[in-house]
Amino acid sequence: MARRVQLGTLIGLLLVLGGVAAYRGLALPREREGTRRVSREATVRVAEARRGPVRHVLRTTGDILPLFQVDLTPKVSGTVAAVDVQIGQAVTAGQVLVRLERTEFLQRVAEAEAKVARAAARVAELQAGSRPEEIRQAEETLRQALSRRANASLNRDRIRELFATGAVSQRDLDEAELAVALTEAQQAAAEQVLALLRQGPRPEVHAAAEAELKEVQALAAQQRTFLDYSTIRAPFAGHITRRLVDPGATVSPSNPVATLVSLGTVKVLLAVPERDAPLLSPHSPALIRVDAFPARTFPGRVARINSALDPLSRTLAAEIHADNPEGVLLPGMFARAEVTLLTRDGILIPSEAVLEEGGAAAVFVVEGGTARRRPVETGYFQGALIEIRQGLRAGETIVVAGQQGLRDGAAVRLLPEGTNP
């Protein structure tokens, strides 16, 4: 009885093993076929092309510079009498900074003004003409000359009669004739003086006197200007960064006495590459950062642009101006500047999706489980993204990992986002 139970168990076990073997023999070809199909699909990770803002930013470094900086020099030579400012001092436009000794300048002004007064008096005299007293005196002189001529003529006539009778000599007659000629000359001179007094000075005399007056007035104005130059004033509001002289020093127009800078607005110089030069325009926005204030950004703008490129560096010079109302941006600080050259809407994809071959760019677009190679035109990088200017539309699915070795038209299997093939 026991032997029969063992035999039955053995037969059942053999039947089970035979069934398993038959099942595996039928299922194995199907599993191998599925495995071969899966192995023909490329495993890739994809992303969606999205529309977003595109900004092209020029980043550069430079130094903070004052908008205005001048070395102040005297316009006249002299000795420094006083220096009224110190380094770092804020000054207003027109404020006195340095004064020179004024004694010599004051003397020159006084001398010039005296010459003006004398020339003005001469012009006034000529304009007023002759005084009545002078005319009356000239008339009296003429009357006396007429009387002397008449007497001389009578005396000459009497001498002629006596000479005819032999009562007088030839010498007496000659003296009488000479006396008449002399009185006639005196009469003519008196008549001319009276006529000139009544007529007044000639126009050319007036013109000469007025020209002399203008000349001395110009010289006096020049001396007053030199006197004003002896006081050196601030041409604009700012800060003194250098004081170069002390009282007692002798200075001339070639010797700076102080340096003045304007800190209300500061500037940073730019060297814009040739490829970006067409994008630069006045008032382009900019940001400035300095190491002294790492947590702050200072807004600015492009204010000046050169009209020609540097032939050596092939760059275009420009200036960023930034308001500095707090005065915290100081000349000489190292600055990092960013200028926004372009802002527009565009198609963005991860930059690793782009394949470069022979200078041409392409991406794989997934359409219905198939990867299609498509040439594209790239634009500007936006961090980890890149702009696609032509070749893609927003919403299309592109391969971002696993595209190396991928062929156009290959079947693909998509991996979940965040995983690698």
Secondary structure, 3 states (H helix, E strand, C coil): CHHHHHHHHHHHHHHHHHHHHHHHHHHHHHHHHHHHHHHCCEEEEEEECEEEEEEEEEEEEEECEEEEEEEECCCCCEEEEEECCCCCCEECCCCEEEEECCHHHHHHHHHHHHHHHHHHHHHHHHHHCCCHHHHHHHHHHHHHHHHHHHHHHHHHHHHHHHHHHCCCCHHHHHHHHHHHHHHHHHHHHHHHHHHHHHHCCCHHHHHHHHHHHHHHHHHHHHHHHHHHHCEEECCCCEEEEEECCCCCCEECCCCCCEEEEEEEEEEEEEEEEHHHHHHCCCCCEEEEEECCCCCCCEEEEEEEEEEEECCCCCEEEEEEEEECCCCCCCCCCEEEEEEEEEEEEEEEEEHHHCEEECCEEEEEEEECCEEEEEEEEEEEEECCEEEEEECCCCCCEEEEECCCCCCCCCEEEECCCCCCC
